Every structure is written in structure tokens, then in C-alpha cells.
Amino acid sequence: MTSTEQLIEWNAQWRLVNGSITCRACQAEQKEAEKGTAFVHAPGCGNACREINPGKALDDIAASFT
Ligand SMILES: [Zn+2]
């Protein structure tokens, strides 16, 4: 998977607005400053079993572009 594809996939699951990462499925929110901790989804969220640290994942994707 290319870096661009990874970024598209990230954007399909998460939204980054005003320094907060939001799960598109359950609307749970995490401040970017808390990205070192696991993301907490709402109960029953279908995305809960996927990426547990979206902020770090985004950093990794960004780093792969350089
Ligand atoms: Zn969720």
C-alpha cells in the first residue's frame, strides 16, 4: 500500500479537525495532544477493533512521505 493509499484509508475512518481526531463511526473524539494514548471509542463502535492509536498512525503515514 502506498503512503497516499494509507492516508486515504486513514481519512475514511478518522477526521482531524481543530487539533482533535474524531472517529467517523461513533464520533468519539481525542485531542491531538493525547495521541500517545489509546483512542477510546463509544461502546459498540464498529471501528473499535481497528486502529487504537490514530494520532500515531497519522504521524507514521506523514513520516513515510518524506
Ligand atoms: Zn469509533
N, CA, C, O and the ligand as a Tripos MOL2 file, in Angstrom:
@<TRIPOS>MOLECULE
protein
  265   263    67     0     0
PROTEIN
NO_CHARGES

@<TRIPOS>ATOM
      1 N           0.8470   -1.2060    0.0000 N.3       1 MET1
      2 CA          0.0000    0.0000    0.0000 C.3       1 MET1
      3 C           0.8780    1.2500    0.0000 C.2       1 MET1
      4 O           1.8260    1.3380    0.7790 O.2       1 MET1
      5 N           0.5740    2.2040   -0.8550 N.am      2 THR2
      6 CA          1.3790    3.4230   -0.9000 C.3       2 THR2
      7 C           0.9980    4.3690    0.2410 C.2       2 THR2
      8 O          -0.0300    4.1870    0.8930 O.2       2 THR2
      9 N           1.8410    5.3800    0.4730 N.am      3 SER3
     10 CA          1.5620    6.3600    1.5140 C.3       3 SER3
     11 C           0.2420    7.0810    1.2620 C.2       3 SER3
     12 O          -0.5110    7.3660    2.1920 O.2       3 SER3
     13 N          -0.0250    7.3700   -0.0110 N.am      4 THR4
     14 CA         -1.2710    8.0600   -0.3580 C.3       4 THR4
     15 C          -2.4790    7.1840   -0.0490 C.2       4 THR4
     16 O          -3.4870    7.6610    0.4720 O.2       4 THR4
     17 N          -2.3690    5.9070   -0.3730 N.am      5 GLU5
     18 CA         -3.4730    4.9790   -0.0750 C.3       5 GLU5
     19 C          -3.7000    4.8610    1.4200 C.2       5 GLU5
     20 O          -4.8380    4.7830    1.8840 O.2       5 GLU5
     21 N          -2.5930    4.8490    2.1790 N.am      6 GLN6
     22 CA         -2.7230    4.7740    3.6380 C.3       6 GLN6
     23 C          -3.4260    6.0200    4.1790 C.2       6 GLN6
     24 O          -4.2400    5.9410    5.0990 O.2       6 GLN6
     25 N          -3.0960    7.1680    3.5880 N.am      7 LEU7
     26 CA         -3.7100    8.4130    4.0420 C.3       7 LEU7
     27 C          -5.2100    8.4270    3.7020 C.2       7 LEU7
     28 O          -6.0300    8.8830    4.5000 O.2       7 LEU7
     29 N          -5.5480    7.9350    2.5400 N.am      8 ILE8
     30 CA         -6.9630    7.8590    2.1510 C.3       8 ILE8
     31 C          -7.7210    6.9400    3.1050 C.2       8 ILE8
     32 O          -8.8320    7.2540    3.5330 O.2       8 ILE8
     33 N          -7.1060    5.7960    3.4350 N.am      9 GLU9
     34 CA         -7.7510    4.8610    4.3520 C.3       9 GLU9
     35 C          -7.9150    5.4860    5.7330 C.2       9 GLU9
     36 O          -8.9480    5.3170    6.3790 O.2       9 GLU9
     37 N          -6.8820    6.2160    6.1840 N.am     10 TRP10
     38 CA         -6.9590    6.8850    7.4840 C.3      10 TRP10
     39 C          -8.1370    7.8620    7.4800 C.2      10 TRP10
     40 O          -8.9220    7.9160    8.4270 O.2      10 TRP10
     41 N          -8.2410    8.6250    6.4030 N.am     11 ASN11
     42 CA         -9.3070    9.6240    6.3020 C.3      11 ASN11
     43 C         -10.6930    8.9980    6.2130 C.2      11 ASN11
     44 O         -11.6900    9.6420    6.5410 O.2      11 ASN11
     45 N         -10.7600    7.7440    5.7700 N.am     12 ALA12
     46 CA        -12.0550    7.0650    5.6910 C.3      12 ALA12
     47 C         -12.5700    6.7170    7.0810 C.2      12 ALA12
     48 O         -13.7750    6.5850    7.2960 O.2      12 ALA12
     49 N         -11.6480    6.5710    8.0150 N.am     13 GLN13
     50 CA        -12.0520    6.1620    9.3630 C.3      13 GLN13
     51 C         -12.0320    7.3140   10.3590 C.2      13 GLN13
     52 O         -12.8010    7.3250   11.3210 O.2      13 GLN13
     53 N         -11.1500    8.2830   10.1240 N.am     14 TRP14
     54 CA        -10.9460    9.3580   11.0930 C.3      14 TRP14
     55 C         -11.1060   10.7200   10.4540 C.2      14 TRP14
     56 O         -11.0010   10.8760    9.2370 O.2      14 TRP14
     57 N         -11.3630   11.7090   11.3070 N.am     15 ARG15
     58 CA        -11.4330   13.0850   10.8500 C.3      15 ARG15
     59 C         -10.5500   13.9090   11.7830 C.2      15 ARG15
     60 O         -10.5960   13.7350   13.0010 O.2      15 ARG15
     61 N          -9.7550   14.7990   11.2160 N.am     16 LEU16
     62 CA         -8.8690   15.6560   12.0170 C.3      16 LEU16
     63 C          -9.3570   17.0920   11.8850 C.2      16 LEU16
     64 O          -9.2390   17.7070   10.8250 O.2      16 LEU16
     65 N          -9.9100   17.6200   12.9810 N.am     17 VAL17
     66 CA        -10.4730   18.9680   12.9660 C.3      17 VAL17
     67 C         -10.0270   19.7210   14.2150 C.2      17 VAL17
     68 O         -10.1960   19.2380   15.3340 O.2      17 VAL17
     69 N          -9.4580   20.9060   14.0150 N.am     18 ASN18
     70 CA         -9.0770   21.7710   15.1330 C.3      18 ASN18
     71 C          -8.2470   21.0400   16.1810 C.2      18 ASN18
     72 O          -8.4490   21.2320   17.3800 O.2      18 ASN18
     73 N          -7.3350   20.2220   15.7430 N.am     19 GLY19
     74 CA         -6.4400   19.5480   16.6700 C.3      19 GLY19
     75 C          -7.0390   18.3460   17.3730 C.2      19 GLY19
     76 O          -6.4150   17.7760   18.2680 O.2      19 GLY19
     77 N          -8.2520   17.9510   16.9750 N.am     20 SER20
     78 CA         -8.8660   16.7640   17.5610 C.3      20 SER20
     79 C          -9.1080   15.7140   16.4890 C.2      20 SER20
     80 O          -9.4740   16.0310   15.3570 O.2      20 SER20
     81 N          -8.8960   14.4420   16.8710 N.am     21 ILE21
     82 CA         -9.1770   13.3350   15.9580 C.3      21 ILE21
     83 C         -10.5240   12.7470   16.3490 C.2      21 ILE21
     84 O         -10.7550   12.4290   17.5160 O.2      21 ILE21
     85 N         -11.4220   12.6020   15.3620 N.am     22 THR22
     86 CA        -12.7560   12.0680   15.6200 C.3      22 THR22
     87 C         -12.9620   10.7950   14.8230 C.2      22 THR22
     88 O         -12.5990   10.7300   13.6480 O.2      22 THR22
     89 N         -13.5440    9.7770   15.4550 N.am     23 CYS23
     90 CA        -13.9230    8.5480   14.7590 C.3      23 CYS23
     91 C         -15.1800    8.8210   13.9440 C.2      23 CYS23
     92 O         -16.1760    9.3010   14.4840 O.2      23 CYS23
     93 N         -15.1420    8.5190   12.6520 N.am     24 ARG24
     94 CA        -16.3090    8.7920   11.8060 C.3      24 ARG24
     95 C         -17.4880    7.8870   12.1430 C.2      24 ARG24
     96 O         -18.6360    8.2270   11.8560 O.2      24 ARG24
     97 N         -17.2110    6.7420   12.7460 N.am     25 ALA25
     98 CA        -18.2830    5.7880   13.0370 C.3      25 ALA25
     99 C         -19.0460    6.1290   14.3120 C.2      25 ALA25
    100 O         -20.2750    6.0630   14.3340 O.2      25 ALA25
    101 N         -18.3290    6.4930   15.3770 N.am     26 CYS26
    102 CA        -19.0080    6.7070   16.6680 C.3      26 CYS26
    103 C         -18.8970    8.1490   17.1510 C.2      26 CYS26
    104 O         -19.4890    8.5040   18.1700 O.2      26 CYS26
    105 N         -18.1380    8.9950   16.4290 N.am     27 GLN27
    106 CA        -17.9690   10.4110   16.7670 C.3      27 GLN27
    107 C         -17.1950   10.6270   18.0670 C.2      27 GLN27
    108 O         -17.1600   11.7440   18.5820 O.2      27 GLN27
    109 N         -16.5780    9.5820   18.5980 N.am     28 ALA28
    110 CA        -15.7150    9.7740   19.7680 C.3      28 ALA28
    111 C         -14.5410   10.6550   19.3480 C.2      28 ALA28
    112 O         -14.1200   10.6370   18.1910 O.2      28 ALA28
    113 N         -14.0190   11.4270   20.3030 N.am     29 GLU29
    114 CA        -13.0180   12.4240   19.9860 C.3      29 GLU29
    115 C         -11.8020   12.2770   20.8740 C.2      29 GLU29
    116 O         -11.9130   11.9230   22.0480 O.2      29 GLU29
    117 N         -10.6230   12.5540   20.2960 N.am     30 GLN30
    118 CA         -9.3870   12.5570   21.0730 C.3      30 GLN30
    119 C          -8.5820   13.7830   20.6650 C.2      30 GLN30
    120 O          -8.3810   14.0420   19.4790 O.2      30 GLN30
    121 N          -8.1220   14.5350   21.6630 N.am     31 LYS31
    122 CA         -7.2790   15.6930   21.3610 C.3      31 LYS31
    123 C          -5.9560   15.2220   20.7840 C.2      31 LYS31
    124 O          -5.4210   14.1930   21.1940 O.2      31 LYS31
    125 N          -5.4300   15.9830   19.8240 N.am     32 GLU32
    126 CA         -4.1680   15.5900   19.2170 C.3      32 GLU32
    127 C          -3.0670   15.4840   20.2680 C.2      32 GLU32
    128 O          -2.1470   14.6790   20.1250 O.2      32 GLU32
    129 N          -3.1560   16.2940   21.3250 N.am     33 ALA33
    130 CA         -2.1500   16.2560   22.3880 C.3      33 ALA33
    131 C          -2.1650   14.9330   23.1480 C.2      33 ALA33
    132 O          -1.2010   14.5990   23.8360 O.2      33 ALA33
    133 N          -3.2720   14.1710   23.0240 N.am     34 GLU34
    134 CA         -3.3950   12.8900   23.7250 C.3      34 GLU34
    135 C          -3.0930   11.7140   22.8080 C.2      34 GLU34
    136 O          -3.4330   10.5720   23.1190 O.2      34 GLU34
    137 N          -2.4530   11.9960   21.6770 N.am     35 LYS35
    138 CA         -2.3050   10.9470   20.6770 C.3      35 LYS35
    139 C          -1.3690    9.8240   21.1000 C.2      35 LYS35
    140 O          -1.3100    8.7880   20.4380 O.2      35 LYS35
    141 N          -0.6370   10.0150   22.1920 N.am     36 GLY36
    142 CA          0.2060    8.9300   22.6820 C.3      36 GLY36
    143 C          -0.5760    7.8560   23.4180 C.2      36 GLY36
    144 O          -0.0270    6.8030   23.7440 O.2      36 GLY36
    145 N          -1.8540    8.1110   23.6840 N.am     37 THR37
    146 CA         -2.6790    7.1510   24.4110 C.3      37 THR37
    147 C          -3.6700    6.4860   23.4590 C.2      37 THR37
    148 O          -3.9400    6.9930   22.3700 O.2      37 THR37
    149 N          -4.2050    5.3480   23.8850 N.am     38 ALA38
    150 CA         -5.1410    4.6100   23.0370 C.3      38 ALA38
    151 C          -6.4340    5.3930   22.8530 C.2      38 ALA38
    152 O          -6.9240    6.0320   23.7840 O.2      38 ALA38
    153 N          -6.9800    5.3360   21.6410 N.am     39 PHE39
    154 CA         -8.2380    6.0210   21.3380 C.3      39 PHE39
    155 C          -9.3840    5.2560   21.9920 C.2      39 PHE39
    156 O          -9.4470    4.0290   21.9080 O.2      39 PHE39
    157 N         -10.2930    5.9890   22.6480 N.am     40 VAL40
    158 CA        -11.4380    5.3530   23.3030 C.3      40 VAL40
    159 C         -12.6870    5.5930   22.4610 C.2      40 VAL40
    160 O         -13.1340    6.7320   22.3250 O.2      40 VAL40
    161 N         -13.2550    4.5220   21.8910 N.am     41 HIS41
    162 CA        -14.4650    4.6110   21.0820 C.3      41 HIS41
    163 C         -15.7110    4.5190   21.9540 C.2      41 HIS41
    164 O         -15.6460    4.0910   23.1070 O.2      41 HIS41
    165 N         -16.8370    4.9220   21.3940 N.am     42 ALA42
    166 CA        -18.1130    4.7000   22.0590 C.3      42 ALA42
    167 C         -18.4030    3.1960   22.0680 C.2      42 ALA42
    168 O         -17.9370    2.4700   21.1890 O.2      42 ALA42
    169 N         -19.1750    2.7240   23.0620 N.am     43 PRO43
    170 CA        -19.4940    1.2890   23.1220 C.3      43 PRO43
    171 C         -20.1640    0.8120   21.8360 C.2      43 PRO43
    172 O         -21.0690    1.4640   21.3170 O.2      43 PRO43
    173 N         -19.7070   -0.3340   21.3290 N.am     44 GLY44
    174 CA        -20.3150   -0.9210   20.1470 C.3      44 GLY44
    175 C         -19.8250   -0.3530   18.8270 C.2      44 GLY44
    176 O         -20.3340   -0.7280   17.7700 O.2      44 GLY44
    177 N         -18.8490    0.5430   18.8660 N.am     45 CYS45
    178 CA        -18.3540    1.1300   17.6240 C.3      45 CYS45
    179 C         -17.6980    0.0650   16.7430 C.2      45 CYS45
    180 O         -16.8810   -0.7280   17.2130 O.2      45 CYS45
    181 N         -18.0630    0.0590   15.4700 N.am     46 GLY46
    182 CA        -17.5160   -0.9180   14.5390 C.3      46 GLY46
    183 C         -16.0500   -0.6990   14.2250 C.2      46 GLY46
    184 O         -15.3900   -1.5980   13.7040 O.2      46 GLY46
    185 N         -15.5330    0.4670   14.5280 N.am     47 ASN47
    186 CA        -14.1220    0.7550   14.2780 C.3      47 ASN47
    187 C         -13.2450    0.4510   15.4830 C.2      47 ASN47
    188 O         -12.0210    0.5520   15.4020 O.2      47 ASN47
    189 N         -13.8630    0.0780   16.6040 N.am     48 ALA48
    190 CA        -13.1180   -0.0730   17.8550 C.3      48 ALA48
    191 C         -12.0300   -1.1290   17.7720 C.2      48 ALA48
    192 O         -11.0220   -1.0380   18.4720 O.2      48 ALA48
    193 N         -12.2260   -2.1390   16.9140 N.am     49 CYS49
    194 CA        -11.2510   -3.2240   16.8370 C.3      49 CYS49
    195 C         -10.1060   -2.8660   15.8930 C.2      49 CYS49
    196 O          -9.1590   -3.6400   15.7510 O.2      49 CYS49
    197 N         -10.1800   -1.7170   15.2550 N.am     50 ARG50
    198 CA         -9.1450   -1.3520   14.2860 C.3      50 ARG50
    199 C          -8.0540   -0.5310   14.9500 C.2      50 ARG50
    200 O          -7.5950   -0.8830   16.0360 O.2      50 ARG50
    201 N          -7.6410    0.5280   14.3370 N.am     51 GLU51
    202 CA         -6.5200    1.3300   14.8310 C.3      51 GLU51
    203 C          -6.7940    1.8260   16.2470 C.2      51 GLU51
    204 O          -7.8350    2.4300   16.5040 O.2      51 GLU51
    205 N          -5.8480    1.5680   17.1800 N.am     52 ILE52
    206 CA         -6.0670    2.0240   18.5490 C.3      52 ILE52
    207 C          -5.3350    3.3250   18.8240 C.2      52 ILE52
    208 O          -5.5530    3.9450   19.8640 O.2      52 ILE52
    209 N          -4.4830    3.7430   17.9230 N.am     53 ASN53
    210 CA         -3.7170    4.9610   18.1500 C.3      53 ASN53
    211 C          -3.6510    5.7650   16.8500 C.2      53 ASN53
    212 O          -2.6020    5.8300   16.2090 O.2      53 ASN53
    213 N          -4.7720    6.3770   16.4660 N.am     54 PRO54
    214 CA         -4.8530    7.0450   15.1590 C.3      54 PRO54
    215 C          -3.8910    8.2100   15.0030 C.2      54 PRO54
    216 O          -3.4160    8.4840   13.9010 O.2      54 PRO54
    217 N          -3.5970    8.9100   16.1220 N.am     55 GLY55
    218 CA         -2.6710   10.0380   16.0280 C.3      55 GLY55
    219 C          -1.2770    9.5770   15.6300 C.2      55 GLY55
    220 O          -0.6190   10.1850   14.7860 O.2      55 GLY55
    221 N          -0.8390    8.4830   16.2610 N.am     56 LYS56
    222 CA          0.4720    7.9320   15.9270 C.3      56 LYS56
    223 C           0.4570    7.3690   14.5070 C.2      56 LYS56
    224 O           1.4270    7.5200   13.7630 O.2      56 LYS56
    225 N          -0.6440    6.7220   14.1360 N.am     57 ALA57
    226 CA         -0.7530    6.1730   12.7820 C.3      57 ALA57
    227 C          -0.6160    7.2820   11.7470 C.2      57 ALA57
    228 O           0.0420    7.1130   10.7200 O.2      57 ALA57
    229 N          -1.2460    8.4140   12.0290 N.am     58 LEU58
    230 CA         -1.1670    9.5350   11.0910 C.3      58 LEU58
    231 C           0.2620   10.0700   11.0110 C.2      58 LEU58
    232 O           0.7460   10.4170    9.9340 O.2      58 LEU58
    233 N           0.9290   10.1320   12.1600 N.am     59 ASP59
    234 CA          2.3330   10.5660   12.1660 C.3      59 ASP59
    235 C           3.1930    9.6250   11.3220 C.2      59 ASP59
    236 O           4.0570   10.0620   10.5620 O.2      59 ASP59
    237 N           2.9340    8.3090   11.4750 N.am     60 ASP60
    238 CA          3.7090    7.3210   10.7170 C.3      60 ASP60
    239 C           3.4810    7.4810    9.2170 C.2      60 ASP60
    240 O           4.4150    7.3730    8.4230 O.2      60 ASP60
    241 N           2.2290    7.7400    8.8380 N.am     61 ILE61
    242 CA          1.9110    7.9280    7.4250 C.3      61 ILE61
    243 C           2.6060    9.1840    6.9070 C.2      61 ILE61
    244 O           3.1910    9.1860    5.8240 O.2      61 ILE61
    245 N           2.5290   10.2640    7.7100 N.am     62 ALA62
    246 CA          3.1640   11.5200    7.3070 C.3      62 ALA62
    247 C           4.6650   11.3430    7.1410 C.2      62 ALA62
    248 O           5.2680   11.8800    6.2110 O.2      62 ALA62
    249 N           5.2660   10.5750    8.0650 N.am     63 ALA63
    250 CA          6.7160   10.3400    8.0060 C.3      63 ALA63
    251 C           7.0970    9.5490    6.7670 C.2      63 ALA63
    252 O           8.1980    9.7080    6.2400 O.2      63 ALA63
    253 N           6.1900    8.6980    6.2980 N.am     64 SER64
    254 CA          6.5140    7.8500    5.1400 C.3      64 SER64
    255 C           6.5110    8.6530    3.8340 C.2      64 SER64
    256 O           6.9760    8.1650    2.8030 O.2      64 SER64
    257 N           5.9910    9.8750    3.8790 N.am     65 PHE65
    258 CA          6.0080   10.7160    2.6810 C.3      65 PHE65
    259 C           7.3650   11.3930    2.4750 C.2      65 PHE65
    260 O           7.6900   11.8230    1.3690 O.2      65 PHE65
    261 N           8.1510   11.4830    3.5480 N.am     66 THR66
    262 CA          9.4070   12.2180    3.4510 C.3      66 THR66
    263 C          10.5250   11.3440    2.8940 C.2      66 THR66
    264 O          11.6560   11.8090    2.7450 O.2      66 THR66
    265 ZN        -15.3830    4.7030   16.9260 Zn       67 ZN67
@<TRIPOS>BOND
     1     1     2 1
     2     2     3 1
     3     3     4 2
     4     3     5 am
     5     5     6 1
     6     6     7 1
     7     7     8 2
     8     7     9 am
     9     9    10 1
    10    10    11 1
    11    11    12 2
    12    11    13 am
    13    13    14 1
    14    14    15 1
    15    15    16 2
    16    15    17 am
    17    17    18 1
    18    18    19 1
    19    19    20 2
    20    19    21 am
    21    21    22 1
    22    22    23 1
    23    23    24 2
    24    23    25 am
    25    25    26 1
    26    26    27 1
    27    27    28 2
    28    27    29 am
    29    29    30 1
    30    30    31 1
    31    31    32 2
    32    31    33 am
    33    33    34 1
    34    34    35 1
    35    35    36 2
    36    35    37 am
    37    37    38 1
    38    38    39 1
    39    39    40 2
    40    39    41 am
    41    41    42 1
    42    42    43 1
    43    43    44 2
    44    43    45 am
    45    45    46 1
    46    46    47 1
    47    47    48 2
    48    47    49 am
    49    49    50 1
    50    50    51 1
    51    51    52 2
    52    51    53 am
    53    53    54 1
    54    54    55 1
    55    55    56 2
    56    55    57 am
    57    57    58 1
    58    58    59 1
    59    59    60 2
    60    59    61 am
    61    61    62 1
    62    62    63 1
    63    63    64 2
    64    63    65 am
    65    65    66 1
    66    66    67 1
    67    67    68 2
    68    67    69 am
    69    69    70 1
    70    70    71 1
    71    71    72 2
    72    71    73 am
    73    73    74 1
    74    74    75 1
    75    75    76 2
    76    75    77 am
    77    77    78 1
    78    78    79 1
    79    79    80 2
    80    79    81 am
    81    81    82 1
    82    82    83 1
    83    83    84 2
    84    83    85 am
    85    85    86 1
    86    86    87 1
    87    87    88 2
    88    87    89 am
    89    89    90 1
    90    90    91 1
    91    91    92 2
    92    91    93 am
    93    93    94 1
    94    94    95 1
    95    95    96 2
    96    95    97 am
    97    97    98 1
    98    98    99 1
    99    99   100 2
   100    99   101 am
   101   101   102 1
   102   102   103 1
   103   103   104 2
   104   103   105 am
   105   105   106 1
   106   106   107 1
   107   107   108 2
   108   107   109 am
   109   109   110 1
   110   110   111 1
   111   111   112 2
   112   111   113 am
   113   113   114 1
   114   114   115 1
   115   115   116 2
   116   115   117 am
   117   117   118 1
   118   118   119 1
   119   119   120 2
   120   119   121 am
   121   121   122 1
   122   122   123 1
   123   123   124 2
   124   123   125 am
   125   125   126 1
   126   126   127 1
   127   127   128 2
   128   127   129 am
   129   129   130 1
   130   130   131 1
   131   131   132 2
   132   131   133 am
   133   133   134 1
   134   134   135 1
   135   135   136 2
   136   135   137 am
   137   137   138 1
   138   138   139 1
   139   139   140 2
   140   139   141 am
   141   141   142 1
   142   142   143 1
   143   143   144 2
   144   143   145 am
   145   145   146 1
   146   146   147 1
   147   147   148 2
   148   147   149 am
   149   149   150 1
   150   150   151 1
   151   151   152 2
   152   151   153 am
   153   153   154 1
   154   154   155 1
   155   155   156 2
   156   155   157 am
   157   157   158 1
   158   158   159 1
   159   159   160 2
   160   159   161 am
   161   161   162 1
   162   162   163 1
   163   163   164 2
   164   163   165 am
   165   165   166 1
   166   166   167 1
   167   167   168 2
   168   167   169 am
   169   169   170 1
   170   170   171 1
   171   171   172 2
   172   171   173 am
   173   173   174 1
   174   174   175 1
   175   175   176 2
   176   175   177 am
   177   177   178 1
   178   178   179 1
   179   179   180 2
   180   179   181 am
   181   181   182 1
   182   182   183 1
   183   183   184 2
   184   183   185 am
   185   185   186 1
   186   186   187 1
   187   187   188 2
   188   187   189 am
   189   189   190 1
   190   190   191 1
   191   191   192 2
   192   191   193 am
   193   193   194 1
   194   194   195 1
   195   195   196 2
   196   195   197 am
   197   197   198 1
   198   198   199 1
   199   199   200 2
   200   199   201 am
   201   201   202 1
   202   202   203 1
   203   203   204 2
   204   203   205 am
   205   205   206 1
   206   206   207 1
   207   207   208 2
   208   207   209 am
   209   209   210 1
   210   210   211 1
   211   211   212 2
   212   211   213 am
   213   213   214 1
   214   214   215 1
   215   215   216 2
   216   215   217 am
   217   217   218 1
   218   218   219 1
   219   219   220 2
   220   219   221 am
   221   221   222 1
   222   222   223 1
   223   223   224 2
   224   223   225 am
   225   225   226 1
   226   226   227 1
   227   227   228 2
   228   227   229 am
   229   229   230 1
   230   230   231 1
   231   231   232 2
   232   231   233 am
   233   233   234 1
   234   234   235 1
   235   235   236 2
   236   235   237 am
   237   237   238 1
   238   238   239 1
   239   239   240 2
   240   239   241 am
   241   241   242 1
   242   242   243 1
   243   243   244 2
   244   243   245 am
   245   245   246 1
   246   246   247 1
   247   247   248 2
   248   247   249 am
   249   249   250 1
   250   250   251 1
   251   251   252 2
   252   251   253 am
   253   253   254 1
   254   254   255 1
   255   255   256 2
   256   255   257 am
   257   257   258 1
   258   258   259 1
   259   259   260 2
   260   259   261 am
   261   261   262 1
   262   262   263 1
   263   263   264 2
@<TRIPOS>SUBSTRUCTURE
     1 MET1         2 RESIDUE 1 A MET
     2 THR2         6 RESIDUE 1 A THR
     3 SER3        10 RESIDUE 1 A SER
     4 THR4        14 RESIDUE 1 A THR
     5 GLU5        18 RESIDUE 1 A GLU
     6 GLN6        22 RESIDUE 1 A GLN
     7 LEU7        26 RESIDUE 1 A LEU
     8 ILE8        30 RESIDUE 1 A ILE
     9 GLU9        34 RESIDUE 1 A GLU
    10 TRP10       38 RESIDUE 1 A TRP
    11 ASN11       42 RESIDUE 1 A ASN
    12 ALA12       46 RESIDUE 1 A ALA
    13 GLN13       50 RESIDUE 1 A GLN
    14 TRP14       54 RESIDUE 1 A TRP
    15 ARG15       58 RESIDUE 1 A ARG
    16 LEU16       62 RESIDUE 1 A LEU
    17 VAL17       66 RESIDUE 1 A VAL
    18 ASN18       70 RESIDUE 1 A ASN
    19 GLY19       74 RESIDUE 1 A GLY
    20 SER20       78 RESIDUE 1 A SER
    21 ILE21       82 RESIDUE 1 A ILE
    22 THR22       86 RESIDUE 1 A THR
    23 CYS23       90 RESIDUE 1 A CYS
    24 ARG24       94 RESIDUE 1 A ARG
    25 ALA25       98 RESIDUE 1 A ALA
    26 CYS26      102 RESIDUE 1 A CYS
    27 GLN27      106 RESIDUE 1 A GLN
    28 ALA28      110 RESIDUE 1 A ALA
    29 GLU29      114 RESIDUE 1 A GLU
    30 GLN30      118 RESIDUE 1 A GLN
    31 LYS31      122 RESIDUE 1 A LYS
    32 GLU32      126 RESIDUE 1 A GLU
    33 ALA33      130 RESIDUE 1 A ALA
    34 GLU34      134 RESIDUE 1 A GLU
    35 LYS35      138 RESIDUE 1 A LYS
    36 GLY36      142 RESIDUE 1 A GLY
    37 THR37      146 RESIDUE 1 A THR
    38 ALA38      150 RESIDUE 1 A ALA
    39 PHE39      154 RESIDUE 1 A PHE
    40 VAL40      158 RESIDUE 1 A VAL
    41 HIS41      162 RESIDUE 1 A HIS
    42 ALA42      166 RESIDUE 1 A ALA
    43 PRO43      170 RESIDUE 1 A PRO
    44 GLY44      174 RESIDUE 1 A GLY
    45 CYS45      178 RESIDUE 1 A CYS
    46 GLY46      182 RESIDUE 1 A GLY
    47 ASN47      186 RESIDUE 1 A ASN
    48 ALA48      190 RESIDUE 1 A ALA
    49 CYS49      194 RESIDUE 1 A CYS
    50 ARG50      198 RESIDUE 1 A ARG
    51 GLU51      202 RESIDUE 1 A GLU
    52 ILE52      206 RESIDUE 1 A ILE
    53 ASN53      210 RESIDUE 1 A ASN
    54 PRO54      214 RESIDUE 1 A PRO
    55 GLY55      218 RESIDUE 1 A GLY
    56 LYS56      222 RESIDUE 1 A LYS
    57 ALA57      226 RESIDUE 1 A ALA
    58 LEU58      230 RESIDUE 1 A LEU
    59 ASP59      234 RESIDUE 1 A ASP
    60 ASP60      238 RESIDUE 1 A ASP
    61 ILE61      242 RESIDUE 1 A ILE
    62 ALA62      246 RESIDUE 1 A ALA
    63 ALA63      250 RESIDUE 1 A ALA
    64 SER64      254 RESIDUE 1 A SER
    65 PHE65      258 RESIDUE 1 A PHE
    66 THR66      262 RESIDUE 1 A THR
    67 ZN67       265 GROUP 0 **** ****
